[in-house]
Structures are given as C-alpha cells and as structure tokens.
Amino acid sequence: VLKMAAIDRPTTANYDIHEEYSVETRDYEDHTFCGIMFSMKVKRNIPIEYLEIESLSVRGNLGPLTVWVTNGHWGELVSDSTEEEEEDTSGGGSGGGGGGGGGVRTVFPKFESPNHWKCIYEKTHRSSPRRFVRLQFNQKVRAIAGDEISFYVHSKLPTDTAIVYDNQHGRSGINHEDNFIVVKTGQAHLCNEPFVDWNHWGSWRKRREFVGRIEYGTRFLLWNPTKVHHKFDSTFRDVVMIFLLARPHEGCPISWVSDDIIFYILNMCRYDWILPNKPLTTKEQILKAKEEISSRTSGVRSSLSGVLQRSLEFSRSFMNAVSI
C-alpha cells in the first residue's frame, strides 16, 4: 500500500521545548520557615499535549527536604477514613442495620491530609541562604491544559530559617504568569514535621508566595484539520483558511498543490510561528515582526521547501504511473 507522508500526518511533536523561568523578581526576602505550599494551573489557550514539571529550586538553610505533589488545589476539602470505618468495612458485617449504620468519614482540608499527596523528592541539603538549590524530582510531574496541581516543599530542620518565602504582593493571588502556567499564592508551614498542626502560633500562614524557580517542558500538539484545529488561536486558523482558499495562480506555488500537501506544511508549523493580528503602522514594527518570524522559523524554511519540492515530484510521478 502506497501512503503519502502528507496524508499520514503526526498529531504530536517528537521534541520537547524546555522553558525555564524564575520568580526571583518577586523575592522580597519577607520570611523563612519550614515549608511553602502553592498551586500551579496550566493554561488552556495553548495547544499542548502536556506539560512536565522537572524540578523546583529554593533557598534557605534547607536541611532534610521533601517535595510533595497532588492534583487540584491544596485547600480543597477531602474525605479521610477513620479507623472505625476501616474496621467496619473489613469486618464484613452482615448488614441488617447492625453496627450503627456504617463507618465514619471525616472531612479535612487537603493540606492536612498526607494520604492525598505523593512525595516526589527527598534529600538533605547544606545551607544555601542566597543561592537557589535545584530539587530534581524522582519522576516528572505531568499535567495537561486546564489542570491544576499543588506542590509542597518542606524541611525537617528544627529552626525557622529553612525555606525562604514571601508575603502575597498585590490582590490578584497570582505569583507568576507566563505563556503556559499561572503560579498562585499559597501558604507557609511553621512546623518541622510535614502536614502537622501543633505550632502554638498556628501552623499555617495564608497569603504567602513561593520564592524560587520552576523548570518545565512542554510537548506541543501539531495542527490537523480535525480535533485540534479549534485549539489554535484565531490568527493561525485564519492562515489555514487563506491557504485553503488559494486558487491556482502563476507566481504562487502554494496554490498549485493539493490540500493534503497544504495540511502537511501547516502540520509542521508551531503554534507561535504566526504572529497575532496586530496593525503594523511603523517601519520599525514591520522590521521587528520580520525578525521575530525569522527567528521562530530558523532552520525550518529550507526543510519545508524541500518537503514541498519532494511532494510535488512524488505527485507528478504518481500521476504518471497511474496514467500508464
């Protein structure tokens, strides 16, 4: 069976684009204590298959550190089983209303319920009050568009200087935002045992912000005419329509090829290679836009040209073979 590459298009990129960012600009050196808990939400308006968080970086006197992760927001209510419930369910009571109507369930905020968290890092570190120390996870944390995940960085060091964090600055509740993620305001922990609540000053401090670095990579979706077309922004979709509306015209090679070849070319384009619809009113703006497009597509234009040429040659050879 003869199958054209233009028809058999991939749906996801075979490469990861790693983008590292730092929130050091929000480092006001407001506080130190035993832990910081915060959530991070993956934006919906970017066509990605998934995003992987590789590490966090923190500073302070550090000591025995652990990093924990959970799906959803750290403050949501969860249900934990008590010992009475476990005994009731494991005892296999004979029903009939005996035993007081089943087990007892207690509702906790997730930040006090370690059973709903997974430890992804554990190691003892030397003191580093000024420089960030990278905490490389045992397993990358994967999230898809729209997901919210929470992290909890904790130290068992028996002092109040283990991990640096900040007060909330501003009213938005957002600590950091970029093209892919939103890092939200969290809370600090004042106990050197994870998740516990025994500090006589109160164990948790609301409206606190993570200070450090988050490293993550994204795996992009590739454009296709079905299923993912709507996930690309309006500018990209407009370009798709322009390509498909092109009619054979001398001097316009793209108008000579089939829809399958056009689809293949668009399939190879990253979502951000096409600039948003903004009026370019000055020569400087036009030159800047050209430079930006050139940098985004560096090393790819020649490949696309070669693909187009090979596809045209294949189409001609195929049609000649069919006619014979």
VENRA-V633665 format. One record per residue. RES is the residue in three letters. SS is DSSP state (2 for helix, 1 for strand, 0 for the rest). PSI is psi in degrees with one decimal (* if undefined). D_FIRST is the distance of its C-alpha to the first C-alpha in whole Angstrom. Layout:
# VENRA-V633665
res=RES ss=SS psi=PSI d_first=D_FIRST
res=RES ss=SS psi=PSI d_first=D_FIRST
This chain:
# VENRA-V633665
res=VAL ss=0 psi=128.5 d_first=0
res=LEU ss=0 psi=124.3 d_first=4
res=LYS ss=0 psi=125.1 d_first=6
res=MET ss=0 psi=142.3 d_first=10
res=ALA ss=0 psi=-30.6 d_first=13
res=ALA ss=0 psi=-25.8 d_first=15
res=ILE ss=0 psi=-37.7 d_first=13
res=ASP ss=0 psi=74.0 d_first=13
res=ARG ss=0 psi=141.2 d_first=16
res=PRO ss=0 psi=158.1 d_first=19
res=THR ss=0 psi=-21.6 d_first=21
res=THR ss=1 psi=153.6 d_first=24
res=ALA ss=0 psi=147.6 d_first=25
res=ASN ss=0 psi=26.3 d_first=25
res=TYR ss=0 psi=156.7 d_first=29
res=ASP ss=0 psi=136.7 d_first=32
res=ILE ss=1 psi=109.8 d_first=35
res=HIS ss=1 psi=125.5 d_first=38
res=GLU ss=1 psi=119.2 d_first=41
res=GLU ss=1 psi=136.4 d_first=45
res=TYR ss=1 psi=157.8 d_first=47
res=SER ss=1 psi=143.0 d_first=51
res=VAL ss=0 psi=30.6 d_first=54
res=GLU ss=2 psi=-28.0 d_first=57
res=THR ss=2 psi=-19.3 d_first=58
res=ARG ss=2 psi=17.7 d_first=59
res=ASP ss=0 psi=96.9 d_first=61
res=TYR ss=0 psi=4.0 d_first=64
res=GLU ss=0 psi=43.0 d_first=65
res=ASP ss=0 psi=-44.9 d_first=67
res=HIS ss=1 psi=163.1 d_first=67
res=THR ss=1 psi=146.7 d_first=66
res=PHE ss=1 psi=-151.5 d_first=66
res=CYS ss=0 psi=-21.8 d_first=63
res=GLY ss=1 psi=162.1 d_first=60
res=ILE ss=1 psi=135.3 d_first=58
res=MET ss=1 psi=133.0 d_first=56
res=PHE ss=1 psi=163.2 d_first=53
res=SER ss=1 psi=158.9 d_first=50
res=MET ss=1 psi=131.2 d_first=47
res=LYS ss=1 psi=134.3 d_first=45
res=VAL ss=1 psi=129.8 d_first=42
res=LYS ss=0 psi=154.1 d_first=41
res=ARG ss=0 psi=-18.8 d_first=39
res=ASN ss=0 psi=16.0 d_first=39
res=ILE ss=0 psi=129.0 d_first=36
res=PRO ss=0 psi=84.2 d_first=32
res=ILE ss=1 psi=148.0 d_first=32
res=GLU ss=1 psi=-44.2 d_first=30
res=TYR ss=1 psi=169.2 d_first=33
res=LEU ss=1 psi=138.4 d_first=36
res=GLU ss=1 psi=123.1 d_first=38
res=ILE ss=1 psi=124.8 d_first=42
res=GLU ss=1 psi=-34.1 d_first=42
res=SER ss=1 psi=161.4 d_first=46
res=LEU ss=1 psi=154.0 d_first=49
res=SER ss=1 psi=134.8 d_first=52
res=VAL ss=1 psi=170.5 d_first=56
res=ARG ss=1 psi=164.9 d_first=59
res=GLY ss=1 psi=-165.2 d_first=63
res=ASN ss=0 psi=-9.5 d_first=65
res=LEU ss=0 psi=-103.0 d_first=61
res=GLY ss=1 psi=-148.4 d_first=62
res=PRO ss=1 psi=105.9 d_first=60
res=LEU ss=1 psi=145.8 d_first=57
res=THR ss=1 psi=150.2 d_first=55
res=VAL ss=1 psi=132.1 d_first=52
res=TRP ss=1 psi=152.9 d_first=51
res=VAL ss=1 psi=149.9 d_first=48
res=THR ss=1 psi=153.7 d_first=47
res=ASN ss=1 psi=142.7 d_first=45
res=GLY ss=0 psi=-174.5 d_first=47
res=HIS ss=0 psi=142.5 d_first=51
res=TRP ss=0 psi=-20.3 d_first=53
res=GLY ss=0 psi=-4.5 d_first=56
res=GLU ss=0 psi=154.3 d_first=54
res=LEU ss=1 psi=138.8 d_first=56
res=VAL ss=1 psi=164.9 d_first=55
res=SER ss=1 psi=128.1 d_first=56
res=ASP ss=1 psi=146.2 d_first=57
res=SER ss=1 psi=139.3 d_first=58
res=THR ss=0 psi=170.1 d_first=62
res=GLU ss=2 psi=-36.2 d_first=63
res=GLU ss=2 psi=-38.6 d_first=64
res=GLU ss=2 psi=-41.7 d_first=61
res=GLU ss=2 psi=-41.2 d_first=59
res=GLU ss=2 psi=-37.9 d_first=62
res=ASP ss=2 psi=-43.8 d_first=62
res=THR ss=2 psi=-32.5 d_first=58
res=SER ss=2 psi=-21.3 d_first=58
res=GLY ss=2 psi=-17.3 d_first=62
res=GLY ss=0 psi=45.8 d_first=60
res=GLY ss=0 psi=154.8 d_first=63
res=SER ss=0 psi=24.7 d_first=63
res=GLY ss=0 psi=-147.0 d_first=63
res=GLY ss=0 psi=16.3 d_first=66
res=GLY ss=0 psi=3.0 d_first=67
res=GLY ss=2 psi=155.6 d_first=68
res=GLY ss=2 psi=14.8 d_first=68
res=GLY ss=2 psi=19.0 d_first=68
res=GLY ss=0 psi=30.8 d_first=65
res=GLY ss=0 psi=-173.4 d_first=63
res=GLY ss=0 psi=175.6 d_first=62
res=VAL ss=0 psi=131.6 d_first=63
res=ARG ss=1 psi=135.0 d_first=60
res=THR ss=1 psi=137.3 d_first=61
res=VAL ss=1 psi=130.6 d_first=60
res=PHE ss=1 psi=154.4 d_first=60
res=PRO ss=1 psi=144.4 d_first=58
res=LYS ss=2 psi=-30.2 d_first=55
res=PHE ss=2 psi=-8.7 d_first=57
res=GLU ss=2 psi=12.4 d_first=59
res=SER ss=0 psi=85.9 d_first=57
res=PRO ss=2 psi=-21.9 d_first=55
res=ASN ss=2 psi=-18.4 d_first=53
res=HIS ss=2 psi=8.2 d_first=51
res=TRP ss=0 psi=157.4 d_first=50
res=LYS ss=1 psi=128.9 d_first=48
res=CYS ss=1 psi=122.9 d_first=50
res=ILE ss=1 psi=1.6 d_first=47
res=TYR ss=1 psi=138.6 d_first=50
res=GLU ss=1 psi=119.4 d_first=53
res=LYS ss=1 psi=149.0 d_first=55
res=THR ss=1 psi=132.9 d_first=59
res=HIS ss=1 psi=150.1 d_first=59
res=ARG ss=0 psi=161.5 d_first=62
res=SER ss=0 psi=135.8 d_first=64
res=SER ss=1 psi=74.7 d_first=62
res=PRO ss=1 psi=-18.9 d_first=64
res=ARG ss=1 psi=-34.6 d_first=63
res=ARG ss=1 psi=140.9 d_first=59
res=PHE ss=1 psi=139.9 d_first=56
res=VAL ss=1 psi=127.8 d_first=55
res=ARG ss=1 psi=129.5 d_first=51
res=LEU ss=1 psi=94.4 d_first=50
res=GLN ss=1 psi=120.6 d_first=47
res=PHE ss=1 psi=150.1 d_first=45
res=ASN ss=1 psi=-32.2 d_first=44
res=GLN ss=1 psi=132.1 d_first=41
res=LYS ss=1 psi=144.8 d_first=40
res=VAL ss=1 psi=117.4 d_first=41
res=ARG ss=1 psi=139.1 d_first=38
res=ALA ss=1 psi=150.0 d_first=38
res=ILE ss=0 psi=171.7 d_first=36
res=ALA ss=0 psi=130.8 d_first=37
res=GLY ss=0 psi=-13.8 d_first=40
res=ASP ss=0 psi=149.3 d_first=41
res=GLU ss=1 psi=131.5 d_first=45
res=ILE ss=1 psi=152.5 d_first=46
res=SER ss=1 psi=143.6 d_first=49
res=PHE ss=1 psi=150.2 d_first=50
res=TYR ss=1 psi=112.3 d_first=54
res=VAL ss=1 psi=124.6 d_first=55
res=HIS ss=1 psi=147.3 d_first=58
res=SER ss=1 psi=140.2 d_first=61
res=LYS ss=0 psi=6.7 d_first=63
res=LEU ss=0 psi=126.9 d_first=66
res=PRO ss=0 psi=47.2 d_first=69
res=THR ss=0 psi=177.1 d_first=70
res=ASP ss=0 psi=25.1 d_first=69
res=THR ss=0 psi=18.8 d_first=67
res=ALA ss=0 psi=-49.4 d_first=64
res=ILE ss=1 psi=131.4 d_first=62
res=VAL ss=1 psi=137.0 d_first=62
res=TYR ss=1 psi=173.3 d_first=61
res=ASP ss=1 psi=162.0 d_first=62
res=ASN ss=1 psi=161.1 d_first=64
res=GLN ss=0 psi=129.5 d_first=62
res=HIS ss=0 psi=119.2 d_first=62
res=GLY ss=0 psi=171.5 d_first=62
res=ARG ss=0 psi=-1.3 d_first=62
res=SER ss=0 psi=-23.5 d_first=58
res=GLY ss=0 psi=13.4 d_first=57
res=ILE ss=1 psi=124.4 d_first=54
res=ASN ss=1 psi=-37.4 d_first=55
res=HIS ss=1 psi=146.4 d_first=52
res=GLU ss=1 psi=134.8 d_first=49
res=ASP ss=0 psi=-160.7 d_first=46
res=ASN ss=0 psi=-22.3 d_first=43
res=PHE ss=0 psi=-34.5 d_first=41
res=ILE ss=1 psi=159.3 d_first=44
res=VAL ss=1 psi=122.0 d_first=47
res=VAL ss=1 psi=124.1 d_first=50
res=LYS ss=1 psi=161.3 d_first=53
res=THR ss=0 psi=144.6 d_first=56
res=GLY ss=1 psi=-142.7 d_first=57
res=GLN ss=1 psi=152.4 d_first=60
res=ALA ss=1 psi=154.0 d_first=62
res=HIS ss=1 psi=132.9 d_first=63
res=LEU ss=0 psi=4.7 d_first=66
res=CYS ss=0 psi=144.0 d_first=66
res=ASN ss=0 psi=14.3 d_first=65
res=GLU ss=0 psi=130.3 d_first=64
res=PRO ss=0 psi=137.7 d_first=60
res=PHE ss=0 psi=-10.1 d_first=60
res=VAL ss=0 psi=166.5 d_first=64
res=ASP ss=0 psi=77.2 d_first=67
res=TRP ss=0 psi=0.3 d_first=70
res=ASN ss=0 psi=129.4 d_first=71
res=HIS ss=0 psi=-12.7 d_first=74
res=TRP ss=0 psi=-3.8 d_first=74
res=GLY ss=0 psi=129.7 d_first=70
res=SER ss=0 psi=-19.3 d_first=67
res=TRP ss=1 psi=141.6 d_first=65
res=ARG ss=1 psi=113.9 d_first=65
res=LYS ss=1 psi=168.5 d_first=63
res=ARG ss=1 psi=51.3 d_first=62
res=ARG ss=1 psi=155.6 d_first=61
res=GLU ss=1 psi=142.0 d_first=58
res=PHE ss=1 psi=134.4 d_first=56
res=VAL ss=0 psi=119.9 d_first=57
res=GLY ss=0 psi=-147.6 d_first=54
res=ARG ss=1 psi=142.9 d_first=51
res=ILE ss=1 psi=128.7 d_first=48
res=GLU ss=1 psi=131.4 d_first=44
res=TYR ss=1 psi=160.9 d_first=41
res=GLY ss=1 psi=154.6 d_first=37
res=THR ss=1 psi=146.9 d_first=35
res=ARG ss=1 psi=115.8 d_first=31
res=PHE ss=1 psi=149.0 d_first=30
res=LEU ss=1 psi=145.9 d_first=28
res=LEU ss=0 psi=142.8 d_first=25
res=TRP ss=0 psi=138.2 d_first=25
res=ASN ss=0 psi=154.9 d_first=23
res=PRO ss=0 psi=-18.0 d_first=24
res=THR ss=0 psi=156.1 d_first=24
res=LYS ss=0 psi=-46.2 d_first=26
res=VAL ss=0 psi=-6.5 d_first=27
res=HIS ss=2 psi=-41.6 d_first=28
res=HIS ss=2 psi=-15.0 d_first=32
res=LYS ss=2 psi=-12.4 d_first=33
res=PHE ss=0 psi=152.0 d_first=33
res=ASP ss=0 psi=170.5 d_first=36
res=SER ss=2 psi=-33.1 d_first=37
res=THR ss=2 psi=-45.7 d_first=37
res=PHE ss=2 psi=-43.8 d_first=33
res=ARG ss=2 psi=-34.3 d_first=32
res=ASP ss=2 psi=-40.6 d_first=35
res=VAL ss=2 psi=-39.3 d_first=33
res=VAL ss=2 psi=-45.6 d_first=29
res=MET ss=2 psi=-40.4 d_first=31
res=ILE ss=2 psi=-43.7 d_first=32
res=PHE ss=2 psi=-43.8 d_first=29
res=LEU ss=2 psi=-23.9 d_first=28
res=LEU ss=2 psi=-8.1 d_first=31
res=ALA ss=0 psi=135.4 d_first=31
res=ARG ss=0 psi=152.8 d_first=31
res=PRO ss=0 psi=124.6 d_first=30
res=HIS ss=0 psi=132.8 d_first=33
res=GLU ss=0 psi=132.9 d_first=34
res=GLY ss=0 psi=0.7 d_first=35
res=CYS ss=0 psi=85.1 d_first=32
res=PRO ss=2 psi=-33.0 d_first=29
res=ILE ss=2 psi=-23.2 d_first=27
res=SER ss=2 psi=-8.4 d_first=28
res=TRP ss=2 psi=-15.9 d_first=26
res=VAL ss=0 psi=166.4 d_first=22
res=SER ss=0 psi=167.0 d_first=20
res=ASP ss=2 psi=-35.9 d_first=21
res=ASP ss=2 psi=-39.2 d_first=18
res=ILE ss=2 psi=-39.6 d_first=19
res=ILE ss=2 psi=-43.5 d_first=22
res=PHE ss=2 psi=-38.7 d_first=21
res=TYR ss=2 psi=-41.0 d_first=20
res=ILE ss=2 psi=-46.9 d_first=23
res=LEU ss=2 psi=-32.6 d_first=25
res=ASN ss=2 psi=-29.3 d_first=23
res=MET ss=0 psi=-4.7 d_first=24
res=CYS ss=0 psi=129.6 d_first=28
res=ARG ss=0 psi=154.9 d_first=30
res=TYR ss=0 psi=-28.1 d_first=32
res=ASP ss=0 psi=14.0 d_first=35
res=TRP ss=0 psi=-17.9 d_first=34
res=ILE ss=0 psi=120.8 d_first=36
res=LEU ss=0 psi=149.4 d_first=39
res=PRO ss=0 psi=159.3 d_first=41
res=ASN ss=0 psi=96.3 d_first=43
res=LYS ss=0 psi=134.7 d_first=46
res=PRO ss=0 psi=128.7 d_first=48
res=LEU ss=0 psi=103.1 d_first=49
res=THR ss=0 psi=-16.4 d_first=52
res=THR ss=0 psi=160.5 d_first=53
res=LYS ss=2 psi=-37.8 d_first=52
res=GLU ss=2 psi=-40.8 d_first=52
res=GLN ss=2 psi=-40.1 d_first=50
res=ILE ss=2 psi=-44.9 d_first=48
res=LEU ss=2 psi=-39.7 d_first=48
res=LYS ss=2 psi=-40.2 d_first=47
res=ALA ss=2 psi=-41.4 d_first=44
res=LYS ss=2 psi=-42.8 d_first=43
res=GLU ss=2 psi=-39.6 d_first=43
res=GLU ss=2 psi=-43.5 d_first=42
res=ILE ss=2 psi=-42.6 d_first=39
res=SER ss=2 psi=-41.9 d_first=39
res=SER ss=2 psi=-35.5 d_first=39
res=ARG ss=2 psi=-30.8 d_first=37
res=THR ss=0 psi=15.2 d_first=34
res=SER ss=0 psi=130.9 d_first=35
res=GLY ss=0 psi=-1.8 d_first=32
res=VAL ss=0 psi=-30.1 d_first=30
res=ARG ss=2 psi=-41.0 d_first=30
res=SER ss=2 psi=-36.3 d_first=29
res=SER ss=2 psi=-43.3 d_first=26
res=LEU ss=2 psi=-39.7 d_first=25
res=SER ss=2 psi=-41.7 d_first=26
res=GLY ss=2 psi=-40.0 d_first=24
res=VAL ss=2 psi=-44.6 d_first=21
res=LEU ss=2 psi=-44.0 d_first=22
res=GLN ss=2 psi=-43.8 d_first=22
res=ARG ss=2 psi=-36.7 d_first=19
res=SER ss=2 psi=-40.5 d_first=17
res=LEU ss=2 psi=-44.3 d_first=20
res=GLU ss=2 psi=-40.8 d_first=19
res=PHE ss=2 psi=-42.1 d_first=15
res=SER ss=2 psi=-43.9 d_first=16
res=ARG ss=2 psi=-44.8 d_first=18
res=SER ss=2 psi=-40.2 d_first=16
res=PHE ss=2 psi=-44.3 d_first=13
res=MET ss=2 psi=-38.1 d_first=16
res=ASN ss=2 psi=-40.5 d_first=17
res=ALA ss=2 psi=-38.5 d_first=15
res=VAL ss=2 psi=-41.0 d_first=14
res=SER ss=2 psi=-31.2 d_first=18
res=ILE ss=0 psi=* d_first=18
